[in-house]
Amino acid sequence: MDEKKGGYLSVKDIARIKSKHEETIRRWINANKIEVPKFASKKEGYSIPVESLIQSGILTEDEVNRYLHPNAKDTRASDPENTSALPDWHAVLREHEGASGEELLLLISELNRISQEYSRKKKQLSEQILKLKNQLVELEYQASSLDSDTAQIADYLTFLRGKL
Protein backbone atom coordinates (compact mmCIF):
# COMPACT_ATOMS: atom_id res chain seq x y z
CA MET A 1 0.00 0.00 0.00
CA ASP A 2 1.18 3.47 -0.77
CA GLU A 3 1.86 5.10 2.61
CA LYS A 4 0.66 8.45 1.14
CA LYS A 5 -2.87 7.07 0.98
CA GLY A 6 -3.08 7.40 4.77
CA GLY A 7 -5.04 4.30 5.68
CA TYR A 8 -6.69 3.50 2.35
CA LEU A 9 -6.41 0.39 0.21
CA SER A 10 -7.14 -0.05 -3.47
CA VAL A 11 -9.11 -2.90 -5.02
CA LYS A 12 -5.75 -4.29 -6.16
CA ASP A 13 -4.39 -4.15 -2.59
CA ILE A 14 -7.43 -5.95 -1.17
CA ALA A 15 -7.28 -8.58 -3.92
CA ARG A 16 -3.62 -9.27 -3.10
CA ILE A 17 -4.30 -9.51 0.63
CA LYS A 18 -7.28 -11.84 0.19
CA SER A 19 -5.69 -13.83 -2.68
CA LYS A 20 -8.72 -13.05 -4.81
CA HIS A 21 -9.16 -11.67 -8.30
CA GLU A 22 -9.73 -7.91 -8.51
CA GLU A 23 -13.08 -8.56 -10.18
CA THR A 24 -14.18 -10.52 -7.09
CA ILE A 25 -13.42 -7.49 -4.93
CA ARG A 26 -15.38 -5.26 -7.32
CA ARG A 27 -18.33 -7.67 -7.06
CA TRP A 28 -18.13 -7.40 -3.28
CA ILE A 29 -18.28 -3.61 -3.64
CA ASN A 30 -21.26 -3.81 -6.01
CA ALA A 31 -23.00 -6.18 -3.59
CA ASN A 32 -22.31 -3.70 -0.75
CA LYS A 33 -20.18 -6.26 1.07
CA ILE A 34 -17.46 -3.60 1.03
CA GLU A 35 -18.55 -0.08 1.83
CA VAL A 36 -16.84 2.57 -0.26
CA PRO A 37 -16.80 6.28 0.58
CA LYS A 38 -19.25 8.48 -1.30
CA PHE A 39 -16.37 10.35 -2.93
CA ALA A 40 -14.82 7.14 -4.30
CA SER A 41 -14.44 7.05 -8.05
CA LYS A 42 -14.80 3.87 -10.04
CA LYS A 43 -12.90 5.51 -12.91
CA GLU A 44 -9.91 6.56 -10.78
CA GLY A 45 -10.04 3.40 -8.68
CA TYR A 46 -11.63 2.97 -5.30
CA SER A 47 -9.73 4.01 -2.18
CA ILE A 48 -11.28 2.14 0.72
CA PRO A 49 -10.48 3.02 4.34
CA VAL A 50 -8.58 0.24 6.10
CA GLU A 51 -10.60 0.77 9.28
CA SER A 52 -13.84 0.17 7.36
CA LEU A 53 -12.45 -3.10 5.94
CA ILE A 54 -11.43 -4.29 9.40
CA GLN A 55 -14.74 -3.29 11.02
CA SER A 56 -16.73 -5.07 8.32
CA GLY A 57 -14.67 -8.24 8.77
CA ILE A 58 -13.31 -8.21 5.22
CA LEU A 59 -9.75 -7.91 6.57
CA THR A 60 -8.08 -8.46 9.90
CA GLU A 61 -5.46 -6.21 11.43
CA ASP A 62 -2.95 -9.05 11.02
CA GLU A 63 -3.64 -9.27 7.28
CA VAL A 64 -3.20 -5.52 6.88
CA ASN A 65 0.01 -5.52 8.95
CA ARG A 66 1.46 -8.43 6.96
CA TYR A 67 0.66 -6.55 3.75
CA LEU A 68 2.06 -3.24 4.96
CA HIS A 69 5.19 -4.88 6.39
CA PRO A 70 5.99 -7.74 3.99
CA ASN A 71 9.52 -8.20 5.31
CA ALA A 72 8.30 -8.95 8.82
CA LYS A 73 8.45 -12.61 9.86
CA ASP A 74 5.33 -14.38 8.55
CA THR A 75 4.46 -17.89 9.68
CA ARG A 76 1.15 -17.92 7.80
CA ALA A 77 0.48 -20.96 5.62
CA SER A 78 0.90 -20.31 1.92
CA ASP A 79 -1.66 -22.97 0.96
CA PRO A 80 -4.76 -23.02 3.18
CA GLU A 81 -5.92 -26.31 1.62
CA ASN A 82 -2.77 -28.15 2.71
CA THR A 83 -2.46 -29.17 6.36
CA SER A 84 1.31 -29.52 6.03
CA ALA A 85 1.40 -25.82 5.12
CA LEU A 86 -0.16 -24.77 8.42
CA PRO A 87 2.18 -22.71 10.59
CA ASP A 88 4.32 -24.61 13.08
CA TRP A 89 3.31 -23.22 16.43
CA HIS A 90 6.32 -24.89 18.06
CA ALA A 91 8.60 -22.81 15.82
CA VAL A 92 6.75 -19.67 16.90
CA LEU A 93 7.34 -20.59 20.54
CA ARG A 94 11.05 -21.21 19.91
CA GLU A 95 11.25 -17.87 18.10
CA HIS A 96 9.87 -16.04 21.14
CA GLU A 97 11.74 -18.00 23.79
CA GLY A 98 12.63 -15.73 26.69
CA ALA A 99 10.27 -13.02 25.47
CA SER A 100 8.80 -10.55 27.91
CA GLY A 101 6.36 -7.66 28.02
CA GLU A 102 5.24 -6.50 24.60
CA GLU A 103 6.91 -9.47 22.90
CA LEU A 104 4.71 -11.80 24.98
CA LEU A 105 1.63 -9.93 23.81
CA LEU A 106 2.79 -10.44 20.23
CA LEU A 107 3.34 -14.14 20.95
CA ILE A 108 -0.14 -14.47 22.42
CA SER A 109 -1.62 -12.72 19.41
CA GLU A 110 0.29 -14.95 17.00
CA LEU A 111 -0.67 -18.14 18.86
CA ASN A 112 -4.33 -17.05 18.87
CA ARG A 113 -4.15 -16.47 15.12
CA ILE A 114 -2.55 -19.89 14.57
CA SER A 115 -5.17 -21.53 16.79
CA GLN A 116 -7.95 -19.92 14.75
CA GLU A 117 -6.28 -21.07 11.54
CA TYR A 118 -6.05 -24.64 12.90
CA SER A 119 -9.71 -24.54 13.95
CA ARG A 120 -10.76 -23.23 10.53
CA LYS A 121 -8.79 -26.01 8.82
CA LYS A 122 -10.26 -28.66 11.14
CA LYS A 123 -13.76 -27.45 10.27
CA GLN A 124 -12.94 -27.65 6.54
CA LEU A 125 -11.61 -31.18 6.94
CA SER A 126 -14.64 -32.25 9.00
CA GLU A 127 -16.93 -30.95 6.27
CA GLN A 128 -14.92 -32.82 3.62
CA ILE A 129 -15.07 -36.02 5.69
CA LEU A 130 -18.85 -35.70 6.02
CA LYS A 131 -19.23 -35.21 2.26
CA LEU A 132 -17.02 -38.23 1.57
CA LYS A 133 -18.97 -40.37 4.07
CA ASN A 134 -22.21 -39.39 2.34
CA GLN A 135 -20.69 -40.24 -1.03
CA LEU A 136 -19.52 -43.59 0.35
CA VAL A 137 -23.01 -44.44 1.61
CA GLU A 138 -24.48 -43.56 -1.78
CA LEU A 139 -21.85 -45.65 -3.61
CA GLU A 140 -22.42 -48.61 -1.27
CA TYR A 141 -26.16 -48.36 -1.96
CA GLN A 142 -25.52 -48.27 -5.72
CA ALA A 143 -23.18 -51.28 -5.46
CA SER A 144 -25.75 -53.17 -3.41
CA SER A 145 -28.43 -52.39 -6.00
CA LEU A 146 -26.14 -53.63 -8.76
CA ASP A 147 -25.49 -56.85 -6.82
CA SER A 148 -29.23 -57.36 -6.41
CA ASP A 149 -29.90 -56.64 -10.08
CA THR A 150 -27.07 -58.95 -11.15
CA ALA A 151 -28.53 -61.77 -9.00
CA GLN A 152 -32.00 -61.20 -10.49
CA ILE A 153 -30.58 -61.25 -14.02
CA ALA A 154 -28.74 -64.52 -13.25
CA ASP A 155 -31.98 -66.04 -11.90
CA TYR A 156 -33.90 -64.89 -14.96
CA LEU A 157 -31.23 -66.29 -17.30
CA THR A 158 -31.46 -69.64 -15.50
CA PHE A 159 -35.25 -69.55 -15.90
CA LEU A 160 -34.99 -68.74 -19.61
CA ARG A 161 -32.42 -71.51 -20.18
CA GLY A 162 -34.79 -73.93 -18.47
CA LYS A 163 -37.45 -73.09 -21.02
CA LEU A 164 -35.17 -74.07 -23.93
C-alpha positions as CSV (number, residue, x, y, z in Angstrom):
1,M,0.0,0.0,0.0
2,D,1.2,3.5,-0.8
3,E,1.9,5.1,2.6
4,K,0.7,8.4,1.1
5,K,-2.9,7.1,1.0
6,G,-3.1,7.4,4.8
7,G,-5.0,4.3,5.7
8,Y,-6.7,3.5,2.4
9,L,-6.4,0.4,0.2
10,S,-7.1,0.0,-3.5
11,V,-9.1,-2.9,-5.0
12,K,-5.8,-4.3,-6.2
13,D,-4.4,-4.2,-2.6
14,I,-7.4,-5.9,-1.2
15,A,-7.3,-8.6,-3.9
16,R,-3.6,-9.3,-3.1
17,I,-4.3,-9.5,0.6
18,K,-7.3,-11.8,0.2
19,S,-5.7,-13.8,-2.7
20,K,-8.7,-13.1,-4.8
21,H,-9.2,-11.7,-8.3
22,E,-9.7,-7.9,-8.5
23,E,-13.1,-8.6,-10.2
24,T,-14.2,-10.5,-7.1
25,I,-13.4,-7.5,-4.9
26,R,-15.4,-5.3,-7.3
27,R,-18.3,-7.7,-7.1
28,W,-18.1,-7.4,-3.3
29,I,-18.3,-3.6,-3.6
30,N,-21.3,-3.8,-6.0
31,A,-23.0,-6.2,-3.6
32,N,-22.3,-3.7,-0.8
33,K,-20.2,-6.3,1.1
34,I,-17.5,-3.6,1.0
35,E,-18.5,-0.1,1.8
36,V,-16.8,2.6,-0.3
37,P,-16.8,6.3,0.6
38,K,-19.3,8.5,-1.3
39,F,-16.4,10.4,-2.9
40,A,-14.8,7.1,-4.3
41,S,-14.4,7.1,-8.0
42,K,-14.8,3.9,-10.0
43,K,-12.9,5.5,-12.9
44,E,-9.9,6.6,-10.8
45,G,-10.0,3.4,-8.7
46,Y,-11.6,3.0,-5.3
47,S,-9.7,4.0,-2.2
48,I,-11.3,2.1,0.7
49,P,-10.5,3.0,4.3
50,V,-8.6,0.2,6.1
51,E,-10.6,0.8,9.3
52,S,-13.8,0.2,7.4
53,L,-12.4,-3.1,5.9
54,I,-11.4,-4.3,9.4
55,Q,-14.7,-3.3,11.0
56,S,-16.7,-5.1,8.3
57,G,-14.7,-8.2,8.8
58,I,-13.3,-8.2,5.2
59,L,-9.7,-7.9,6.6
60,T,-8.1,-8.5,9.9
61,E,-5.5,-6.2,11.4
62,D,-2.9,-9.1,11.0
63,E,-3.6,-9.3,7.3
64,V,-3.2,-5.5,6.9
65,N,0.0,-5.5,8.9
66,R,1.5,-8.4,7.0
67,Y,0.7,-6.5,3.8
68,L,2.1,-3.2,5.0
69,H,5.2,-4.9,6.4
70,P,6.0,-7.7,4.0
71,N,9.5,-8.2,5.3
72,A,8.3,-8.9,8.8
73,K,8.5,-12.6,9.9
74,D,5.3,-14.4,8.5
75,T,4.5,-17.9,9.7
76,R,1.1,-17.9,7.8
77,A,0.5,-21.0,5.6
78,S,0.9,-20.3,1.9
79,D,-1.7,-23.0,1.0
80,P,-4.8,-23.0,3.2
81,E,-5.9,-26.3,1.6
82,N,-2.8,-28.1,2.7
83,T,-2.5,-29.2,6.4
84,S,1.3,-29.5,6.0
85,A,1.4,-25.8,5.1
86,L,-0.2,-24.8,8.4
87,P,2.2,-22.7,10.6
88,D,4.3,-24.6,13.1
89,W,3.3,-23.2,16.4
90,H,6.3,-24.9,18.1
91,A,8.6,-22.8,15.8
92,V,6.7,-19.7,16.9
93,L,7.3,-20.6,20.5
94,R,11.0,-21.2,19.9
95,E,11.3,-17.9,18.1
96,H,9.9,-16.0,21.1
97,E,11.7,-18.0,23.8
98,G,12.6,-15.7,26.7
99,A,10.3,-13.0,25.5
100,S,8.8,-10.6,27.9
101,G,6.4,-7.7,28.0
102,E,5.2,-6.5,24.6
103,E,6.9,-9.5,22.9
104,L,4.7,-11.8,25.0
105,L,1.6,-9.9,23.8
106,L,2.8,-10.4,20.2
107,L,3.3,-14.1,21.0
108,I,-0.1,-14.5,22.4
109,S,-1.6,-12.7,19.4
110,E,0.3,-15.0,17.0
111,L,-0.7,-18.1,18.9
112,N,-4.3,-17.0,18.9
113,R,-4.1,-16.5,15.1
114,I,-2.6,-19.9,14.6
115,S,-5.2,-21.5,16.8
116,Q,-7.9,-19.9,14.8
117,E,-6.3,-21.1,11.5
118,Y,-6.0,-24.6,12.9
119,S,-9.7,-24.5,13.9
120,R,-10.8,-23.2,10.5
121,K,-8.8,-26.0,8.8
122,K,-10.3,-28.7,11.1
123,K,-13.8,-27.4,10.3
124,Q,-12.9,-27.6,6.5
125,L,-11.6,-31.2,6.9
126,S,-14.6,-32.2,9.0
127,E,-16.9,-30.9,6.3
128,Q,-14.9,-32.8,3.6
129,I,-15.1,-36.0,5.7
130,L,-18.9,-35.7,6.0
131,K,-19.2,-35.2,2.3
132,L,-17.0,-38.2,1.6
133,K,-19.0,-40.4,4.1
134,N,-22.2,-39.4,2.3
135,Q,-20.7,-40.2,-1.0
136,L,-19.5,-43.6,0.3
137,V,-23.0,-44.4,1.6
138,E,-24.5,-43.6,-1.8
139,L,-21.9,-45.7,-3.6
140,E,-22.4,-48.6,-1.3
141,Y,-26.2,-48.4,-2.0
142,Q,-25.5,-48.3,-5.7
143,A,-23.2,-51.3,-5.5
144,S,-25.7,-53.2,-3.4
145,S,-28.4,-52.4,-6.0
146,L,-26.1,-53.6,-8.8
147,D,-25.5,-56.9,-6.8
148,S,-29.2,-57.4,-6.4
149,D,-29.9,-56.6,-10.1
150,T,-27.1,-58.9,-11.1
151,A,-28.5,-61.8,-9.0
152,Q,-32.0,-61.2,-10.5
153,I,-30.6,-61.3,-14.0
154,A,-28.7,-64.5,-13.3
155,D,-32.0,-66.0,-11.9
156,Y,-33.9,-64.9,-15.0
157,L,-31.2,-66.3,-17.3
158,T,-31.5,-69.6,-15.5
159,F,-35.2,-69.6,-15.9
160,L,-35.0,-68.7,-19.6
161,R,-32.4,-71.5,-20.2
162,G,-34.8,-73.9,-18.5
163,K,-37.4,-73.1,-21.0
164,L,-35.2,-74.1,-23.9
